[in-house]
Every structure is written in C-alpha cells, then in structure tokens.
Amino acid sequence: MPDSFKHKFRQLPFYKKLALAGGLLMVLGSFLPWYQDIDKFKTGDMFLGITGPMYLAGLLVLVSGAACALISGVKLFSKSEPKLPLSEIQIYISASGLSILMLVLALSVYFHPKFGINLTEKNAGIGIIFSFIGTGLTILGAFAGLRKREVNFDIDGEIKPLIDIEDRISGGVYDNVLDESEAKKEEYSQKTIDL
C-alpha cells in the first residue's frame, strides 16, 4: 500500500528520520520530570520540563522539538513542504542549538550549590535525558543531511534549452558577424575598384 503511514515513513531520507525521532524525543522529554527539589525532610516537588522555576527553558526545548518534528514529518501527512526563509538543515541546526543551550542552562542552575541548599542528592530526571538524546539525534540528522544532498523530484520545474537558437540567429551574435563580413566585402570590393 503506497499511501500507508509505514510506507511513507520508509520513503523518508535517513536524515529526516533522525530529525523526526529527535524532535519527538525532545517534545516527549519536555513533559517528563527534569529534576526534583526534595530535601532531607522528604518535602518538595518534582518538576517537569515545562513546570517549575526553569519552565521557559523547557518550553523552548518543546518548541524546538516540535519545529524539527513538523518540518521533517510534513511528508508523512501528504502535505507540501512549507516555503521558509531558512533551509530545512538550517532549521534543524538552529533548533537543536537553542535546545542544547536551554538544557545546559537548566542543568547549570539545578546543579549550582546555591540552588536547593537542603537537597541531599541531585539527579537529572528522565525528561532531561530524553531531551538531550533527542537533541543529539537532531544534530546528527542535520549533519547527515549536509553530507548527503538528495535529489527531490517532487518540485515543479521548467525545462529550458541551454542555448536559445532562435535568439542567436534573429538578433543576437550572428547578425553582428554577418554585418561585419558584409562590411569587409564592401571594403575589399572598394579597394579592387580603386586599383
């Protein structure tokens, strides 16, 4: 069945599969626990990527992952690719760069000694690990896409001849050549008459 979801997924280039998987992992990681603020008295909270004091970092990771997943998976839903000012690879690189920046920022705040003074043990949650893995997959997909450019036959094109012969004959290069040769013939005939 050529219209099935599985068949369309198999037809995707490898770099798009990597970017799609990475984007989905980043989105999923934003809704999973990133860190917990539980002290030695067993009080505190566990924060997801989009909750807590670092919710903006999680929100930006969520938006970056969604952008990568949507751009790479648009062919799966029989939609045409949107016309964007950036190329697909540039979107992958910029989104994963922003995601890496936000993840490192969130971890540097959480593991700082002044954050959660009464915390007995600081561990990164499963959500931040998923987000890091997803970001890594998206970066790998971007570099795989840079290394191998594939030909896309789905875009509309126009076939033009390399040389337009009609233009050259009617008013182009050959008219000047003929005019010069006729001028030389007249000059030669004038010289022969003068002799």
N, C-alpha and C positions, 0 to 999 in steps of 0.2 A: 504494500500500500504506500504509494509515494506521498500521500498527503498526511500520513500519520506523524504524530509528535516525535516518535522514536526515529523515524526515517529522516525528519528534518534535523534532529539533533546530530545524527550521524553525518549529515552533509555539511555541518558547520566545520570551518577550518579549526585546526588544533588550538591556535592561539585564542580564538573566540571561545572555545570550550573552557580553556584555562581561565579566561577573564570572567566568563559566566559563573563558573564554580567559585572563583574568588569573590565575586560580588555577592553571590548568595550567602557565602560564609560570613562576609562582613555584616550583611543585614541580619543574619541569624545571631551572630555574636553580639550585636547591639541589644538584643532582647534577653540575653543570658547574663548571669552575675559576673561583674567585673572585679569587685573587691568587697570586703566586708569590714565593718567598723565595730567589731565585737571585742570588748575589753576583757580583763581577767575576771570581772564580776558577771560575765555572760550577758551583758547588756549591750545593745547597739543594733545596728541594722546591716542588712546585706543590700548592696546597690547594684542595679542592672546598669548596662551601658548608657541608657537614656534617662536614668534617675540619679539622684544624689547630687553632691556638690560639683561633680565633673560631667554633668548631663550634656553640656554643649559639645564636649569632645565626642561623646557617644553619638550625639545627633549628627555631627559632621561625618563620622565614620559611617553611620546609617545612610546618609545622603550620598556619600561617595560610593558605597557598595551598591546602592540602588541604581545610580547612574551607570556604573560598569555593567551591572546585570541587564539593565534595559537596553543599553547600546549594543551589547553583544548578543542578546536574545531576541532582538526585534524580528529576525527572520523566522523564528520558531512560530510566531503567531501570524504569519503570512502578511506582514506589514512591510511597507517600503522603508528603507533606511532614511532617517531624517537628515535634512541638509543643515549641517552645523558649521560654524566658522573654524572649528578645530577638526583635525582628523581623528579617527577612532583610536589610534595608538596614542595620540597626544592626550586624549581624554582619559585613557587608562593610566598613563603615567602621572598626570596631574592629580587624578582622584586617589591613586594609591599613595602618592607623595603626601597629599593632605592627610590621608588616613594614618600613615606612619607617624607623621608629626603629632597628630592628636593622641595616638596610642602612647607614644613616648612621653608626651606631656602628662597624660593621665597617670602613667606609672611613676613618673618622677615626682609628682605631687603625692601620690599614695605612699611611696616608699621613703619619702623625706622624713627625717627623725621628728620634726615638729608636728607632723600630721598624725593624729591618733596617739597621743603620748601614752595612754594606758593600754594600748594594744599589745597583747602578748606575742602574737605571731602574725606576720603579714605575708599573705599569699595572693598571687594573681589568680583571678577566677577563670572559669572555663570560657566565659564570653570574650575576655580579652585575648585569650589564647586562640580562639576561633577567628577573631578579628585579625590577629597577626598572621595566621596561616592564610586567610583569605586575601590579605593584602599582598603577601608573598606570591600567591598564585596569580594575582592580577599583574604584578610586576613581571613575573615570568611570561605570562601571556603577551604583555606589551613587547618584551624583548624578542619573543618568538615571532611576533608579527612584524617587528622591524627587520629581523633577519631574513624572513621569507615573505616576499610580497606575492600574493596570489592574484591571478587574472580573474576579474569579475565580468562575466558575460551578461549580467542582468541589467546593466545600464544601457540606455538608448544611445545609439551612436549614429553618426552620419559618415558615409563613405565618400571621400573626395579623391579625385585623381591627384597624383603627386605633381604633375605638370599640366596646366591648362593649355592645351594646344591651340584652341580657338583664340585665346587672348594673345598668344605669342604671334600668330600669323596675322591677325587683323590689325592690331595696333601696337604691337609690342616690339620685340627685339628685331624681328626680321624686316620690318618696314624700314628701320634705320639702315640696315645693311643694304637693302635694295636701293635706297636713296643714295647712299654713298657710292655704290658701284655705278649707278647711272651718272652721277656727277663725274666720276673718274672717266667713264666712257666719253662724255661730252668734252672733258678736258683733253683727252687723247685725240679725239677727232678734231678739236680746235687746233692742236699742235700740228697735226698732219696737214691741215689745210694751210697753216701759216708757212710750212716748209715749201 
